């Protein structure tokens, strides 16, 4: 069957997968067995257990392999299928997941007691060997997984018994607790031995609340509830379909009932959604922000005065008020107020065109200059506004806007070669979340020279980052983390625009809670549920309730 031309049509059949070479026959059989099991097993979900249609991204994930991915849109779907030892709850606290408890034995040794009776989706048991294999597979297999950079390079597992392991590092690592939830997923050793990593990519197999069902390229990925999930009351919704819909069509898809949940909406969309009898919004200040990185070599931004000048030339209040429609708050650093270790003492550059022009003249750019900008499509409105603002001081942005998955491919380069990598872009603009909920993460991603997303190189910053990493605990490293954030601000490595208020538009009967990471992680969907009120979308009591809520909201807004 040809690819579905319209990702919003519900009658498009999934396509067969292209099978990797070498193990094609085995993989094909595995697919048939998996689909047969999922089809034959009866699940009693009731009338309220209808399929949930979700729009979280305009494009398909870059990868569904948890050790190959390093982008938020891939990790959202991966986190429905795979799990780590610990997780963040809805208040941002670390809670048990595949480990029932843990203890810090020493600054380089963490002990985890594992949950018993857990199985991967193919029936393979989860135990200490699974943890040891998963850590070795991510940390020491070539090519090295991108997520490995979030951990000590010598990290390994020592098995105490079948359900007890020690996670051991060569050096203390202050990042470790915050990095575990999203960046160390457990994978099945025997399954990978049979089908290889390409097989795991093709037919994902984790312990999570949802099982992979199928995909229609360019259209959707379907998941179904894991009937053997270790928490028997979850997930509450049986089937979830992730639709990949262009951003300009996502609002219409929600309003027309072709989607039940849209996770990335503009502030201007809120009123229309709240005014409809069958939709509503939820909002939360989350670890999601917009920033611009500046290349500090082979460009005018090699001069710190130029980097500071463009910071002075950006009117953040205008961007928040007139472009993001109040759904953001200005920020002074790449960390945000919802993160552990946020440096609240730092203040953003004030809007000062005279100071910007003075610094440009001192740096020899009184007549301005041109620079190349790569921007992800979710920043389009704001990057065009910034282009107009910087033009007032003679800085001409030559902007290339691409979809998120293409942005990742263009911005990522190999960091194995010595020296400063060649970059085609002087600025990059993007919106991303912080799944660690820790203030070290975004500076590392944006500015650490070994990050796949960094377009700058500063040995002094690298040293500060590594000094923080080597602290035994997050509390012990607080001063160094503050210094790290202060240097990023004082050196003007980037232009920090705004922390986003994440807006969900959703079906009135859907109950779901926004997660502080700003990502629709596995636990978020697993705990979502349909309110059991058949026919509630259009009855008078529901409309009255919505009118009351809108009235309360308006009263609260004016207080």
Backbone torsions as a table, in degrees:
resi	resn	phi	psi	omega
1	UNK	NA	137.3	179.6
2	UNK	-67.7	160.1	179.3
3	UNK	-60.7	143.1	-178.7
4	UNK	-68.8	123.7	-176.4
5	UNK	-73.9	-23.1	-176.9
6	UNK	-122.8	110.2	-176.9
7	UNK	-67.4	-7.2	179.7
8	UNK	-94.2	-8.7	178.1
9	UNK	-76.4	134.7	-176.4
10	UNK	-91.8	-5.2	-176.1
11	UNK	-102.3	18.4	178.6
12	UNK	-85.5	127.1	-178.8
13	UNK	-81.8	144.7	177.2
14	UNK	-67.1	149.6	179.3
15	UNK	-92.2	158.3	171.5
16	UNK	-69.7	148.6	-179.5
17	UNK	-80.0	152.9	168.1
18	UNK	-80.0	123.7	-173.0
19	UNK	-91.0	138.6	177.7
20	UNK	-67.0	151.2	-179.5
21	UNK	-72.5	158.7	174.2
22	UNK	98.8	-49.1	-179.3
23	UNK	-122.1	27.7	-170.1
24	UNK	-59.9	-42.5	-177.1
25	UNK	-64.6	-44.7	179.9
26	UNK	-63.8	-43.7	-179.5
27	UNK	-63.5	-39.1	-179.8
28	UNK	-63.1	-43.0	178.7
29	UNK	-63.8	-42.6	179.0
30	UNK	-59.2	-41.5	178.8
31	UNK	-61.5	-45.7	-179.0
32	UNK	-62.6	-42.7	180.0
33	UNK	-63.3	-45.6	-178.7
34	UNK	-60.6	-45.2	-178.8
35	UNK	-66.7	-37.1	179.6
36	UNK	-64.9	-43.4	179.9
37	UNK	-62.2	-46.1	-177.7
38	UNK	-65.4	-28.6	-179.1
39	UNK	-78.5	-36.6	-171.7
40	UNK	-86.4	-25.4	-174.7
41	UNK	-75.4	121.3	179.2
42	UNK	-78.5	137.2	176.9
43	UNK	-126.0	128.5	-177.8
44	UNK	-94.3	89.8	-177.5
45	UNK	-104.9	-9.4	176.5
46	UNK	79.6	176.5	-176.3
47	UNK	-65.8	-27.6	-177.0
48	UNK	-80.3	-4.0	-174.3
49	UNK	-87.5	41.3	-178.1
50	UNK	-72.8	162.1	-178.2
51	UNK	-61.4	136.9	177.0
52	UNK	-99.3	122.6	179.4
53	UNK	-99.9	117.0	-173.7
54	UNK	-117.0	137.2	170.1
55	UNK	-119.2	109.3	178.2
56	UNK	-114.8	-19.4	-175.7
57	UNK	-149.6	156.4	177.2
58	UNK	-86.0	-16.6	-176.4
59	UNK	-131.0	163.0	178.5
60	UNK	-65.4	156.3	176.5
61	UNK	-63.6	149.9	177.6
62	UNK	-66.5	-36.6	-179.9
63	UNK	-153.0	152.0	171.4
64	UNK	-111.0	12.0	176.2
65	UNK	-94.7	120.7	-174.0
66	UNK	-64.4	-20.4	179.2
67	UNK	-98.1	0.3	176.8
68	UNK	-106.7	-20.7	-174.0
69	UNK	-87.2	151.8	171.3
70	UNK	-155.6	48.3	176.4
71	UNK	-146.3	151.2	-169.4
72	UNK	-66.8	-33.2	-176.2
73	UNK	-74.8	-35.5	172.8
74	UNK	-66.6	-44.0	-174.7
75	UNK	-66.3	-25.7	177.1
76	UNK	-61.6	-47.5	-179.5
77	UNK	-73.9	-39.7	178.1
78	UNK	-57.1	-39.9	-176.2
79	UNK	-70.9	-12.8	172.6
80	UNK	-77.6	-26.7	-171.9
81	UNK	-101.7	-35.2	-175.1
82	UNK	-115.6	160.7	179.7
83	UNK	-137.2	162.2	173.0
84	UNK	-111.2	-174.3	-179.3
85	UNK	-72.0	-35.1	-179.9
86	UNK	-132.8	172.6	-177.7
87	UNK	-150.3	167.4	171.1
88	UNK	-97.0	135.3	173.4
89	UNK	-83.7	-172.6	-174.6
90	UNK	-75.7	-4.3	173.3
91	UNK	-105.1	6.7	178.6
92	UNK	80.3	16.7	178.7
93	UNK	-96.9	145.5	176.9
94	UNK	-71.4	131.2	-179.3
95	UNK	-135.5	160.5	-179.4
96	UNK	-63.6	150.4	171.8
97	UNK	-135.6	-97.0	175.6
98	UNK	-81.1	-14.3	168.6
99	UNK	-102.2	135.8	179.9
100	UNK	-85.7	-24.3	174.5
101	UNK	-162.4	167.9	179.9
102	UNK	-152.1	164.0	-177.6
103	UNK	-148.4	140.0	174.8
104	UNK	-86.0	107.5	179.9
105	UNK	-77.5	-41.1	177.8
106	UNK	-156.6	172.2	179.3
107	UNK	-59.0	-16.5	-179.8
108	UNK	-119.3	12.8	-177.0
109	UNK	-142.3	118.6	177.3
110	UNK	-115.6	128.4	179.8
111	UNK	-102.3	135.5	179.9
112	UNK	-125.3	131.1	172.5
113	UNK	-98.1	121.3	-169.4
114	UNK	-88.1	154.3	178.0
115	UNK	-74.4	132.1	-179.8
116	UNK	-90.7	155.9	175.9
117	UNK	78.5	13.2	179.3
118	UNK	-91.2	141.1	178.1
119	UNK	-131.1	149.7	169.2
120	UNK	-70.7	166.8	-173.4
121	UNK	-63.0	-21.9	178.1
122	UNK	-89.9	4.7	179.4
123	UNK	96.7	-9.0	179.6
124	UNK	-66.1	132.0	-176.8
125	UNK	-72.1	147.6	174.0
126	UNK	-97.9	129.9	179.7
127	UNK	-156.9	-166.3	-176.6
128	UNK	-60.8	-37.1	178.4
129	UNK	-62.2	-36.5	178.0
130	UNK	-61.6	-41.2	179.9
131	UNK	-67.0	-45.9	-179.7
132	UNK	-60.9	-44.6	178.6
133	UNK	-63.2	-44.4	-176.1
134	UNK	-62.5	-42.3	179.5
135	UNK	-66.9	-46.9	179.3
136	UNK	-62.3	-39.7	-177.2
137	UNK	-65.6	-38.7	179.8
138	UNK	-79.7	-39.0	-169.7
139	UNK	-89.0	-24.7	-168.7
140	UNK	-130.0	-0.2	177.5
141	UNK	-84.4	145.3	178.0
142	UNK	-103.5	139.2	-3.1
143	UNK	-69.9	150.7	-175.7
144	UNK	-64.3	134.7	178.2
145	UNK	-65.6	141.4	179.8
146	UNK	-59.4	-34.8	-177.8
147	UNK	-69.2	-14.9	180.0
148	UNK	-62.1	-24.9	-178.2
149	UNK	-68.9	-8.9	178.6
150	UNK	-85.8	0.6	-175.4
151	UNK	-134.9	162.6	173.0
152	UNK	-57.8	133.4	-173.0
153	UNK	-63.0	-22.9	180.0
154	UNK	-97.5	13.0	-176.9
155	UNK	-61.6	134.8	179.0
156	UNK	-152.0	173.9	-176.9
157	UNK	-116.8	135.1	170.7
158	UNK	-112.7	126.7	-177.2
159	UNK	-84.3	124.9	176.8
160	UNK	-89.1	-48.7	171.3
161	UNK	-154.8	-170.8	-172.3
162	UNK	-60.1	-27.9	-177.3
163	UNK	-127.2	26.1	176.5
164	UNK	-139.5	129.5	179.4
165	UNK	-135.1	153.3	169.6
166	UNK	-109.6	127.6	173.2
167	UNK	-93.3	115.5	-170.4
168	UNK	-116.3	134.6	176.4
169	UNK	-118.2	155.9	176.5
170	UNK	-69.9	-39.2	-179.2
171	UNK	-126.6	158.4	172.5
172	UNK	-56.9	149.6	-176.5
173	UNK	-141.4	102.7	-177.2
174	UNK	-66.6	-17.3	-178.4
175	UNK	-79.7	-20.1	-163.4
176	UNK	-53.3	-54.5	-176.6
177	UNK	-59.0	-41.0	-176.9
178	UNK	-72.4	-25.2	-176.3
179	UNK	-85.4	-20.4	-174.1
180	UNK	-62.8	-43.1	-172.6
181	UNK	-57.4	-47.0	-174.8
182	UNK	-99.3	-25.4	-167.2
183	UNK	-108.1	10.0	173.5
184	UNK	-141.2	83.1	179.9
185	UNK	-88.7	147.8	179.1
186	UNK	-86.7	133.7	179.7
187	UNK	-123.1	157.4	-173.6
188	UNK	-85.7	116.0	-176.3
189	UNK	-60.9	-49.9	-175.7
190	UNK	-65.1	-39.6	-179.7
191	UNK	-63.5	-44.6	179.3
192	UNK	-66.4	-34.9	176.2
193	UNK	-61.6	-33.0	-179.6
194	UNK	-80.1	-46.5	-169.9
195	UNK	-110.1	-12.1	-179.7
196	UNK	77.5	175.6	-179.0
197	UNK	-68.1	-33.2	176.3
198	UNK	-65.6	-34.3	176.8
199	UNK	-67.8	-38.5	177.0
200	UNK	-66.6	-35.1	176.1
201	UNK	-63.9	-42.4	-176.9
202	UNK	-71.8	-42.7	-177.0
203	UNK	-132.2	84.1	-176.1
204	UNK	-56.9	149.5	-173.9
205	UNK	-150.6	95.5	-179.5
206	UNK	-121.6	-160.7	177.7
207	UNK	-111.0	3.4	-169.1
208	UNK	-70.6	176.6	-175.7
209	UNK	-68.1	-19.4	179.0
210	UNK	-123.1	144.3	174.9
211	UNK	-100.2	145.7	172.3
212	UNK	-69.1	133.2	178.9
213	UNK	-108.2	-61.0	178.0
214	UNK	-168.9	177.5	177.2
215	UNK	-143.7	149.8	170.3
216	UNK	-113.4	108.6	-174.5
217	UNK	-51.9	132.5	179.8
218	UNK	78.5	-3.7	-174.2
219	UNK	-122.7	-56.9	-171.0
220	UNK	-164.6	164.1	168.7
221	UNK	-129.0	129.8	-178.2
222	UNK	-106.9	136.3	175.4
223	UNK	-122.8	154.8	176.1
224	UNK	-135.0	154.0	-173.7
225	UNK	-60.4	139.5	174.5
226	UNK	-81.8	103.0	-175.3
227	UNK	-65.7	-18.8	-179.3
228	UNK	-104.1	20.6	-178.0
229	UNK	-59.8	143.2	-173.4
230	UNK	-65.9	-20.5	172.5
231	UNK	-102.6	101.2	-164.9
232	UNK	-63.8	-20.9	-179.6
233	UNK	-88.2	1.0	178.9
234	UNK	-123.8	153.0	-6.8
235	UNK	-77.3	161.9	-175.8
236	UNK	-90.8	-21.3	177.2
237	UNK	-107.4	129.6	-172.1
238	UNK	-69.9	-55.2	-172.1
239	UNK	-119.1	136.3	179.3
240	UNK	-128.4	130.1	175.9
241	UNK	-117.5	122.5	173.3
242	UNK	-89.9	116.5	178.3
243	UNK	-97.1	141.1	178.2
244	UNK	-107.7	105.5	-168.9
245	UNK	-127.0	134.0	176.4
246	UNK	-52.4	144.0	-173.5
247	UNK	-57.3	-37.9	-177.2
248	UNK	-69.3	-15.2	-179.7
249	UNK	-101.6	-7.0	-172.8
250	UNK	-67.9	-41.8	178.5
251	UNK	-60.6	-46.4	179.9
252	UNK	-62.7	-37.1	179.7
253	UNK	-61.4	-40.4	177.8
254	UNK	-67.7	-47.2	-175.1
255	UNK	-67.6	-27.4	-179.7
256	UNK	-93.2	4.4	175.9
257	UNK	78.9	13.3	178.7
258	UNK	-89.4	-6.5	173.7
259	UNK	-141.3	147.1	-179.9
260	UNK	-99.7	-21.0	-176.9
261	UNK	-148.0	125.4	174.0
262	UNK	-122.9	123.3	-167.8
263	UNK	-95.5	-10.2	-176.5
264	UNK	-133.3	90.1	-178.9
265	UNK	-117.4	158.8	178.1
266	UNK	-85.8	157.8	178.3
267	UNK	-58.7	-31.5	-179.3
268	UNK	-67.7	-18.2	-178.8
269	UNK	-81.5	-17.7	-169.2
270	UNK	-60.7	-47.1	-173.8
271	UNK	-62.1	-43.9	-179.8
272	UNK	-63.5	-39.4	-179.6
273	UNK	-67.5	-42.2	-179.8
274	UNK	-69.6	-25.9	-178.2
275	UNK	-82.2	-16.1	179.1
276	UNK	-77.8	143.6	-178.7
277	UNK	-72.1	-12.8	-175.6
278	UNK	-120.8	12.9	178.0
279	UNK	-139.2	160.2	176.0
280	UNK	-151.5	176.0	179.3
281	UNK	-125.3	153.0	166.2
282	UNK	-126.9	143.8	-177.6
283	UNK	-131.4	148.3	175.2
284	UNK	-158.3	137.9	172.1
285	UNK	-72.7	118.0	-171.7
286	UNK	-128.6	172.6	-177.5
287	UNK	-79.1	60.1	-179.8
288	UNK	-131.0	131.1	-177.7
289	UNK	-149.1	161.9	176.1
290	UNK	-107.7	132.6	176.7
291	UNK	-146.0	160.7	176.0
292	UNK	-121.1	127.2	175.6
293	UNK	-95.7	145.6	-178.1
294	UNK	-118.6	128.6	179.2
295	UNK	-75.3	120.9	-173.7
296	UNK	-95.9	25.4	172.9
297	UNK	-152.1	155.7	178.8
298	UNK	52.8	35.5	177.7
299	UNK	-162.8	166.1	175.7
300	UNK	-56.7	-23.1	-178.6
301	UNK	-76.4	2.0	171.8
302	UNK	-64.8	-23.6	177.3
303	UNK	-91.2	121.6	-177.9
304	UNK	-59.6	-31.6	179.3
305	UNK	-62.1	-35.5	178.7
306	UNK	-69.9	-41.5	178.8
307	UNK	-62.4	-40.5	178.1
308	UNK	-68.2	-37.8	-178.1
309	UNK	-59.1	-44.9	-178.9
310	UNK	-68.9	-26.6	174.1
311	UNK	-67.5	-42.6	177.8
312	UNK	-66.3	-27.2	-175.1
313	UNK	-83.6	-8.8	-178.7
314	UNK	-94.0	125.4	178.1
315	UNK	-94.3	93.3	-175.9
316	UNK	-64.6	-39.1	-180.0
317	UNK	-60.5	-38.7	177.3
318	UNK	-64.3	-44.4	-178.0
319	UNK	-62.2	-42.8	-178.9
320	UNK	-68.2	-43.3	-173.4
321	UNK	-77.6	-43.9	-170.3
322	UNK	-103.5	-20.2	179.5
323	UNK	-102.8	-49.0	-179.4
324	UNK	-92.2	1.6	173.3
325	UNK	54.1	42.2	174.9
326	UNK	77.5	4.1	-178.2
327	UNK	-92.3	31.6	179.6
328	UNK	-152.6	169.9	173.1
329	UNK	-136.8	136.9	-178.2
330	UNK	-61.1	147.4	-179.7
331	UNK	-127.2	155.8	-179.4
332	UNK	-104.9	-20.4	179.6
333	UNK	-135.9	178.5	179.3
334	UNK	-78.2	-8.3	173.6
335	UNK	-93.2	169.4	-174.7
336	UNK	-132.4	163.5	-173.0
337	UNK	-64.4	-17.3	-178.8
338	UNK	-89.5	4.1	-174.0
339	UNK	-104.4	148.1	173.7
340	UNK	-65.2	131.5	176.9
341	UNK	86.6	8.7	178.7
342	UNK	-60.7	130.7	-178.9
343	UNK	-90.3	94.2	-175.6
344	UNK	-73.4	-11.3	-177.7
345	UNK	-77.5	-16.7	-176.7
346	UNK	-82.1	146.2	-179.3
347	UNK	-125.0	144.7	-178.5
348	UNK	-71.0	161.7	174.5
349	UNK	-64.3	133.3	177.2
350	UNK	-74.1	157.5	176.0
351	UNK	-74.4	116.1	-174.3
352	UNK	-152.6	90.9	-177.6
353	UNK	-64.2	-36.3	-179.8
354	UNK	-63.0	-44.1	178.5
355	UNK	-64.9	-39.2	178.3
356	UNK	-61.0	-46.4	-179.6
357	UNK	-65.1	-38.3	179.2
358	UNK	-61.7	-47.1	-179.6
359	UNK	-64.5	-38.9	177.9
360	UNK	-64.2	-40.0	178.3
361	UNK	-65.2	-42.0	178.5
362	UNK	-62.2	-32.5	-179.3
363	UNK	-85.5	-0.1	178.7
364	UNK	89.9	18.0	-179.0
365	UNK	-121.0	42.2	-179.5
366	UNK	-59.3	-29.8	-180.0
367	UNK	-95.5	6.2	176.9
368	UNK	85.8	-170.0	-178.5
369	UNK	-166.3	169.9	176.7
370	UNK	-111.8	142.3	175.8
371	UNK	-137.9	155.0	-179.3
372	UNK	-96.9	132.4	-175.8
373	UNK	-122.7	131.7	172.1
374	UNK	-109.1	123.7	-177.1
375	UNK	-129.8	141.9	173.3
376	UNK	-77.3	153.3	-171.4
377	UNK	-64.6	-21.5	179.3
378	UNK	-75.8	-5.5	177.2
379	UNK	-103.6	5.8	-168.2
380	UNK	-54.2	-48.8	-177.4
381	UNK	-61.5	-45.7	-176.0
382	UNK	-72.7	-38.1	-178.6
383	UNK	-67.2	-32.9	175.8
384	UNK	-68.2	-37.0	176.6
385	UNK	-66.5	-41.0	178.2
386	UNK	-65.4	-37.8	176.7
387	UNK	-57.0	-43.8	178.7
388	UNK	-66.4	-39.2	179.9
389	UNK	-65.8	-45.8	-177.4
390	UNK	-70.8	-24.3	177.7
391	UNK	-63.5	-24.6	179.7
392	UNK	-66.6	-20.6	177.1
393	UNK	-111.9	14.0	173.8
394	UNK	90.3	6.7	179.6
395	UNK	-93.0	117.9	-176.0
396	UNK	-103.6	113.8	179.9
397	UNK	-90.4	122.4	173.6
398	UNK	-97.9	97.4	-166.0
399	UNK	-94.3	132.9	170.1
400	UNK	-115.7	118.2	-179.1
401	UNK	-108.4	126.8	-176.6
402	UNK	-134.5	158.4	173.6
403	UNK	-59.4	158.6	-173.5
404	UNK	-55.4	-47.6	-175.5
405	UNK	-66.0	-32.0	175.5
406	UNK	-73.2	-36.8	175.7
407	UNK	-55.8	-46.6	-179.2
408	UNK	-60.3	-43.5	-178.3
409	UNK	-65.8	-37.0	-177.9
410	UNK	-75.8	-34.7	-173.6
411	UNK	-85.7	-25.8	-177.4
412	UNK	-80.9	131.9	176.0
413	UNK	-134.3	161.6	178.7
414	UNK	-68.5	138.2	178.6
415	UNK	-107.1	13.5	-176.4
416	UNK	-80.5	-28.1	-178.9
417	UNK	-75.2	142.9	178.8
418	UNK	-69.7	159.3	177.3
419	UNK	85.0	-172.5	-177.7
420	UNK	-86.9	124.5	-178.2
421	UNK	-68.6	148.6	177.0
422	UNK	-71.5	131.9	-179.5
423	UNK	-124.2	139.2	178.4
424	UNK	-87.7	-6.4	-172.9
425	UNK	-124.6	138.0	177.4
426	UNK	-90.9	-22.4	177.9
427	UNK	-140.3	146.4	171.0
428	UNK	-129.5	140.1	-179.2
429	UNK	-127.8	128.0	-178.1
430	UNK	-160.5	161.8	175.9
431	UNK	-113.3	130.5	178.2
432	UNK	-147.4	165.1	-179.7
433	UNK	-106.4	171.5	179.3
434	UNK	-120.9	94.4	-177.2
435	UNK	-71.8	-8.0	177.7
436	UNK	-89.7	-15.8	-174.5
437	UNK	52.6	32.4	-179.4
438	UNK	-130.8	140.6	-172.4
439	UNK	-69.3	-10.8	178.3
440	UNK	-74.4	-25.3	-163.5
441	UNK	-67.4	-54.0	-175.5
442	UNK	-66.3	-43.6	173.6
443	UNK	-55.7	-38.0	177.9
444	UNK	-63.9	-48.0	-178.2
445	UNK	-62.5	-41.4	-173.5
446	UNK	-83.1	-36.4	-165.2
447	UNK	-122.6	-17.7	178.4
448	UNK	-69.0	129.1	-170.2
449	UNK	-62.1	-23.8	-178.9
450	UNK	-91.6	0.3	176.5
451	UNK	-72.2	138.7	178.8
452	UNK	-65.1	-15.1	-177.3
453	UNK	-103.7	-4.4	-175.7
454	UNK	-77.9	138.3	174.5
455	UNK	-115.9	25.2	179.2
456	UNK	-138.4	168.9	179.9
457	UNK	-148.5	118.2	178.7
458	UNK	-144.1	105.1	-179.4
459	UNK	-56.1	-32.4	-179.6
460	UNK	-66.9	-40.8	177.2
461	UNK	-66.8	-43.6	179.0
462	UNK	-56.4	-42.1	-179.2
463	UNK	-65.6	-42.9	178.0
464	UNK	-60.1	-42.1	179.8
465	UNK	-63.2	-47.7	-178.2
466	UNK	-68.0	-31.1	175.3
467	UNK	-64.9	-40.4	176.9
468	UNK	-64.6	-45.4	-177.7
469	UNK	-56.2	-38.4	-173.7
470	UNK	-78.3	-0.7	175.8
471	UNK	-71.8	151.0	-174.8
472	UNK	-70.5	-33.5	-178.4
473	UNK	-139.8	166.3	176.9
474	UNK	-63.9	-38.3	179.6
475	UNK	-65.1	-41.7	-179.9
476	UNK	-65.3	-28.5	-178.1
477	UNK	-93.0	7.4	-174.5
478	UNK	-58.6	-44.8	-179.1
479	UNK	-62.5	-41.9	180.0
480	UNK	-68.6	-34.6	176.8
481	UNK	-67.5	-37.5	175.0
482	UNK	-62.3	-42.4	178.6
483	UNK	-64.0	-37.7	179.1
484	UNK	-61.7	-46.3	179.5
485	UNK	-67.6	-38.0	179.7
486	UNK	-65.3	-39.8	179.3
487	UNK	-65.6	-42.2	179.1
488	UNK	-58.8	-38.2	179.2
489	UNK	-73.4	-48.5	-175.9
490	UNK	-66.2	-33.1	178.3
491	UNK	-85.8	-6.0	178.3
492	UNK	52.1	53.8	178.5
493	UNK	-64.1	-25.4	-178.4
494	UNK	-152.5	-179.4	174.6
495	UNK	-111.0	112.5	-177.5
496	UNK	-90.6	117.6	-170.8
497	UNK	-95.6	-66.8	-170.9
498	UNK	-159.9	146.4	167.7
499	UNK	-88.6	130.6	-173.4
500	UNK	-85.2	149.7	164.4
501	UNK	-98.4	113.2	-175.8
502	UNK	-74.3	127.5	-177.6
503	UNK	-114.0	120.2	172.2
504	UNK	-98.6	131.5	166.7
505	UNK	-104.0	131.1	-172.9
506	UNK	-148.5	159.6	174.3
507	UNK	-57.8	138.6	-176.6
508	UNK	-56.9	-31.7	-176.7
509	UNK	-87.3	-0.8	-179.1
510	UNK	-92.2	131.3	175.5
511	UNK	-110.0	120.8	-178.5
512	UNK	-152.4	150.8	-178.7
513	UNK	-115.8	131.7	176.8
514	UNK	-67.5	140.0	-179.7
515	UNK	-95.5	144.1	-176.4
516	UNK	-62.6	-21.9	178.0
517	UNK	-69.8	-15.8	-175.4
518	UNK	82.0	7.0	-179.0
519	UNK	-114.9	148.2	177.7
520	UNK	-84.4	67.2	-174.0
521	UNK	-71.3	169.7	-172.8
522	UNK	-54.9	-41.2	-177.9
523	UNK	-65.6	-31.5	-179.3
524	UNK	-61.0	-49.8	-179.8
525	UNK	-73.4	-35.0	-178.3
526	UNK	-62.0	-33.5	-177.4
527	UNK	-95.1	-3.1	175.7
528	UNK	-71.8	155.7	178.9
529	UNK	-156.2	157.9	173.4
530	UNK	-85.3	131.8	173.8
531	UNK	-68.9	133.9	-174.6
532	UNK	-85.8	72.8	177.8
533	UNK	-134.7	74.8	-177.5
534	UNK	-54.3	136.6	177.9
535	UNK	77.1	12.5	-172.6
536	UNK	-76.5	-14.5	-172.8
537	UNK	-62.9	-33.2	-172.1
538	UNK	-119.9	-0.4	-176.5
539	UNK	-75.6	160.1	-171.9
540	UNK	-65.5	-36.2	-178.8
541	UNK	-62.9	-39.0	178.8
542	UNK	-66.4	-44.7	179.7
543	UNK	-62.8	-37.6	177.7
544	UNK	-64.4	-41.2	178.4
545	UNK	-62.5	-41.5	179.0
546	UNK	-66.3	-39.3	178.1
547	UNK	-62.8	-39.3	178.5
548	UNK	-64.3	-43.4	179.2
549	UNK	-61.8	-42.7	179.8
550	UNK	-64.7	-36.5	177.6
551	UNK	-65.8	-43.0	177.3
552	UNK	-62.2	-40.6	-179.4
553	UNK	-62.5	-43.3	-178.8
554	UNK	-66.7	-38.6	177.8
555	UNK	-63.4	-46.6	179.5
556	UNK	-62.7	-34.1	-177.2
557	UNK	-66.1	-31.0	-175.0
558	UNK	-93.9	-4.7	-178.9
559	UNK	-72.6	NA	NA
